Amino acid sequence: MAGFPYGSARGLGGMQIFLGLAAMGLGSGDLVMGLTAMRYSSHRYFFNFSLLGTGIWTGLFFLIAGSLAASIREGRTAGCKIGAAQTMSLLNTFIFAPGLTGVSTISVFKSSYEWMHGYYGINGNSYYYYTEFRLMFYLEITLAVVGGLEFIFSIATASVCCCGGPYDQPAVNQVVPMPMMAFPTTVQQPVAPAPRPSYGFAERPGTTWNMGGPSTSVPPGGATGGDGQMVTLPAAELGVLYAKANNGAE
C-alpha cells in the first residue's frame, strides 16, 4: 500500500484521541456538576441532560476511532486497521459527534435558563445551585465545540481511509505467453563416398583404387564396371586391357 498517506492518517487519529479524552473529561465534570446541582436544589428529583453523561460515552468512541487510525502502519494488518478506522469514523460522523453536539446544545439552554433564574432570584434555590449551573453552562458549550470538531475530523479520517490509496495486496506474477517462433531445423545427412573411377581393367590383387575410402580387394580375374560393380572377364580380355593401360601410361 505504497500510495496510502500513513502520516496523515496517524495525525488525524491523534486529533481524535485528543478530542475523545477532552470529551470524556468535560463530560465527567458536567456529570459531577449536575449531581451537585441536584443536591442543592429545592426539588431534588428533576431531570437534566447533564445526567446522561453524554460526553463520557461519546468520547470513548472518539478515542477508539483515533487509536485505530493512529496505529496504522505498513504490514499485513494495515488493511484491517484502515477498514476499522474508517468504520468507526463513519459512526462518529453520523451518530456520536452529532449526538454530543445536540445534547450539549440543549443542555446549554437549560443551564442558562436555570442560571438566569437564580441570578434574578426567581426560584428561591440556594446560591450553590445556580453556581453549579453557571459552571455547567461553560462546560457544555465546550462539549458542543468538541462534538463539532470531532464531526470534521471524523469526515477527514474516513475520507483518507477510503480514497488515500489501494490496499496492500501481494504482487501477482503475471505470465505473458511468448509467441511460438518456428526455427528451421537442418539435419545433416551423411554423405556417401564418391564412387571409385573405373578404367575398365581389373585391379591387381590386394590393391585398391578407392582413395580415402575403405580398402577393398578384387579377386584375380575380376574387374569393376562403370557403376562400381564387379564383373568377371576372361583372361585374354584382361591381358588386352592391361596392355592398353600400360601404353596409355607411357
N, C-alpha and C positions, 0 to 999 in steps of 0.2 A: 504494500500500500504506500508506494513511494510518493504519490501525489496528495496524501492526506495531510492537512495542516495540524500536526500534533501540538505545536506550540500554542496555536490559537485555541484549540480545544481545552488544553490544560489551563490556559489563562481564564477562559470563561468558567471552567469548573472551579477555579479558585475564587472567583467572584460569587458564584452560587454558594460556595461553602461559607464565605463571609456573611452573605445575606441570610443564610439559614441560621447561623449562630446568632446574628443580630435579632432575627425574628423570634428565636427561642428565648433569648434574654429579655427582650422587650415584652414578649407575651407573658413570661413568668412574672415580671414586675407588674404588668397590668392586672394579672390574676390576683396577686397579693393585694394590690390597691383596691380591687373590687371587694375582696373578702373583708378588708379593713373598713371600707365604707359601709358594708352591711352591718358590721359590728357597732358602728356609731350611729346607725340610722334609727329614727324613732319607730319605724315599722321594719322589723328585722327581715321579714320574708318578702323579698322583691326580686325581680329578675333583671339582670344586666348582662349585656353581651360580653363583657369582660370576663364573666364567669365561665364562658365556653373555652377559654384558653386557646383561642384560635392561632395565636402566634406560635404556640409551642408545637402543635402537631403539624401545622403547615411548614414551619421552619425545619422540622425533621425531614420532610420530603425534599425541601430545598437542599438540605445537607447531603442527602443520599444522591441526588442528581449531580451535585457538584463533585462529590467524591468519585463517582463513576467517570465523569468527564476528566477529572484531574489525574486519574490513574491510567489513562490511555497511553500505551507505549507500543512500539513496534514489536510484533511477535505473533504467536499463534492465537492469543486471546484478544487481539486488537479488535477483530470484527465483532466479537460478542460484547465487548465493553462499549464499542461505538453504538451498537444497537440498543443496549440497555440505557446508556446515557441519553440517546435520542428519545426513547420511550418515556423516561422519567421527565425529561424536559418538556415533552408534549403534555404530559399530565399536569405539570406545574403551570404551563401556559394556559390551559383551558379550564383547570379546576382549582388548584390550590392557590396560585398567585391572585387570580380574581376573587377567590373566596376570602383571602386575607384582606385584600383591599376593600371589598364590600362590607365585611363585618366591622373592620376598623373604622370605616367612614360612618356607619350607623352609630357606632359607639362614641365617635367624636361628637355627634349631635346630641346624644344622650348625656354625655358628660358635661358639655357646655350648658345644656338646659339645667341640670342639677346644680352646676356651679353658679350660674347666674341667679337661680332662685335662692341659693344660700347667701350670695353677695347682697341681694336686696332684702334678705331676712323674711322670705315668704313662707317656707315650710316649717320653720322652727326647729330644724335639726342642729346638731352641735357643730362647732367650728371645724372639728376634725373631719367630719363627714364631707364638708364642702372642699376642704383642703385635699382630701383624697381624690375627689372628682376633678379638681384642678390638675393634679399630677397625672391622672388618667387621661385627661384631655391631651396633654403633650405626648404622652406615650402612644396614644392611639393615632395621633397624626403621624408620628414617626413610623408606626407599623403600616399605615396606609402607603407611605412613601416606599418602604421596604417591599411591600407587595407589588407596587408599580415597577420598581427596578427589577425585581425577580421576573416579572412578566416579560420585560425587554430582554434580559439576559437568557431566559429560557428559550425565547424565539431564536436568538442568535446561536445558542448551542445546538438546538435542533436543526437549524439550517446548515451549520458547519458539518454536523454528523451526517446529514442527508446528501449534501452537494459538495462536500470537501474533496472527495476523491474516491476511486474504486477501492473495494475491499481487497485485503490480501488474498491472493489465490496462488497456488503453486503453479510454476511455469509449466506449460504443456509443450512437449517436444513435438512440433509439427513435422511430419514426414512428407516431403514433397516428392512425388513419384518422378523419377527421371525417365525421359523418353528412351525407348529402346533404339539403339543405334546398330545398324547392320554393317558389319565389317567383312570385307571379302576374305575368305579363307583359302589360302593357296596350299595345296597339298603337293609336295614334290614327289613325283613318281620316279622310281628307279629307272635309270637309263640303261638299256641293254647295250652291251658292247657291239661295235660295228662289225659286220661280218668280214671275215678274213678274205682278202682278194685271192682269187684262184687264177693260176696261169695255164691251167689245162694240162698239167702234168702231175705225176704222182710225187709226193714228198718222200724224202728219204726216211727210212725207218728211224724212229726215235727223235726226229726233228719236228719243229713246229714253225709255222709262219704267223701265228697269232701273236702279234706284238702287244704286250701289256695285258693279254688275257690269260686264261688258264692254259697250261701246256697240254697239248693233245698229240697223240702219235697215230700215224697212219700205218696200217699193216702193209707189208710188201704186196705189190700188185694192185694197190688201190689208189685212187685219186679223188679229188674233190671237184664237184661241178661248180657252175657259177652261183648256185644257191647255197653253197657250203655243204651239200650232201655228198657223202662218199659214194663213188662209183667204182666198179671193178673193170679194169681194162686188160686186154690180152698182153702178153709180154712183148710182142712185136710192136704194138702201138705205143707201149711205154718207152721202148727204145727210140722210136722216131720222135716222140715228144721231148725226150731228154736231149736228143741231138739238136733239135731246133732251139731249145732253151740255151744250150751251150753256144751255139752260133750267134744267137741274139745278144748274149752277154759279151762276146768278143767284138 
